[in-house]
Amino acid sequence: MRHTLVALALTACGLTPALAQQSLIANQSEVAFVSRQMGVPVQGKFTRFDAQLAFDPTKPETSRIAFTVDTGSATLGVRESDAELPKPVWFNVAQFPKATFQSSAVKRVAPNRFEVAGQLTIKGVSAPVTVPVTLAQQGATTVATGSFTIQRLTFRIGDKEWSDTSMVADPVQVNVKVVFK
């Protein structure tokens, strides 16, 4: 993620490739998610993630982005719930320790906005997603944000007894914010 968003931010802000060695501000960056349990929003996040990038600012359509999330780093901030997330019915961390995204197309839609399409794979199940990414320059800091929705049951997240969508809704919003200096 670091390399991807830095390159996008540098391009959008007109900065030169010599500045590509910016550093991630980890305590301001996050990959978060919001699900609904019995109609109530439940917020969580992943604390470990990374990405690789091949990005041509003059031809974003030739870009390639690979994103990896450590599923074992998922947290809801509640010890009891966090103990359940690695289990087979949820993320099955023992068998599927990583979730991945591999881009298939990158398209500029505005000077500071891109659409990144690709395959998201969680628990061995792949599905197409499109992630809108917005870049903002705040002094020496670059902020890249994106948000998209997945259907958790497509990826067998919360299957078996948890597949009842009246208890835990199927849609899950994923929010990405990565900050660089």
N, C-alpha and C positions, 0 to 999 in steps of 0.2 A: 504494500500500500504506500509506503514511504516514497519509493521511486516513482510510482504512477502519479500520485497527486502532486509531487514536486514538479515533475515535468509538465503536467497540465497547468499548474499554477504559473510556472515560469513562462510558458507560452502565452497564456491568457494575459499576463501582466507585462509582456514585452521584455522580460529579463533575458539575459544572455545565458547560453549553456554553461559558462564558467561558474555560475552560481548554483549549479545542480547539486552540489554537495551540502545543501542545507540539512539541518538536523531536525528530527521529529521532536515535538514538545509532547512527550508521552502523557503527562498528567492532564493535558487539555484535549487529547485525542481519544476517541472511543468508537467501538462497534456495539451498538445497543439494539434492543428489540422490545417491542410492546405487544403483548398478547392480552386476551381478555378471558378471565376466569369467572364464570357465572355473571357475566356482564361488567365486571370490574376490571379496569386496566391493570396489568401486572407488568412492571418494567424490569428488564434485566440487561446484562451486558456480557461481552466477552472481553477478557483482560489481555489476551495474547493473540496477535494477528500479524501478518506480514504480506508483502506483495512484491512482484517483479514486473518490470516494464520495459517495453521497446516502444518508444513514442517518437514520432516524427511530427513536429508542430506544423510543418508545411503540408503534411498529408496525414491528418489524424486517422483516416480510413485504413492506413497501413499499420496502425498501432496494435500492440498486443499487451494485454494485462492479465496477470495471474495473481489471484488473491487466495490466501490460506488463513483459516481461523482454527485455532486450537479449541476443539469442542469441550475439552476438559476444563477450560477457563471460563465456562458459562457460570454466571452468578445472578441470583435474584436478590441477594443481600439478606437472605433468611437461611440460617444454618440447615434447618430441616429440609427446606426446598432444594437448597444447593446440593445436599446429599443425594437427592433423587435424580438430578439432571444427568449424571454420568451413567445411570443404569440403562439396560437394554431398551426399555419401553420409551425412553426419552432420547438421549444422544448416543447411547451405546458406545461410550468412549473407548472401551477395551477393544472393540472390533473396528470402530471408525473414529480414530483420534483427531482427524482433520476434516473440515468442510472446505471445499475449494470453489473458486470461480475462475473460469477461463474465458476471456473475451473472444468474440468472433467478429465484432465490428465496433468501431468507435466513430461517432459522428459529431461534428461541431454543430450545435443548434443555435448558438448565439456567441458573442465574443467571449463570455466567461462561463458558458454552459455546454456540456457534452452529454451525449447518450452513449452508454457503454452496454452493448448487448453481449450475451454469452451464456454459457452453461454453468449453473450452480449445482454442485453435488454435495449432498448431505446423506449420511448413512448409506452410501452406495447407490443412491437414486439421483439421477440427473434430470434437470428441467431447465428450459430457457427462461432467462430473466433479462430485463432492461433496467439499467440503473442510471437515472439522471444525476449528473454531477455538476455542482455549482462551485465556482472558485471565487474567493474574495481576498484582496490584498489589504492588510491592515498594518501599515508601516512596514516593518521588516518581517512581519508574520503573514503567512499564507494559510488560509482556511479553506479546506475542500469539504463539501457536504453533499450527501446523497441520501435518498430514502426510497425504498421500494417495499412491496408486499409479497410475501410468499404464502402458500397454503401449507400449513405444517403437516397435514395428513399425506400430501403428495410425497413428502420426504420421510414418512413414517415416524414423525416426532410426536410422541404421546400416542402411541398406537394401543391396540388391545383395549383394556378397560377405559383408557383415556381418549378413545376415538369418538366418544359422545360429544358432539360439538355444543350441546347445551351446557356442558360443564366447562370445557375449554374450547373457545372459538377456533375455527380453522385458520382464518387469516392472522398473520403475524407481520407487523410492520418492522422493517429493519432500517435503522438509522446509522449512518456512518459520518463521523466528523474526524478529520485528521488535520492537525495544526503543525506547521513547520516554521522554523526561524532561519 
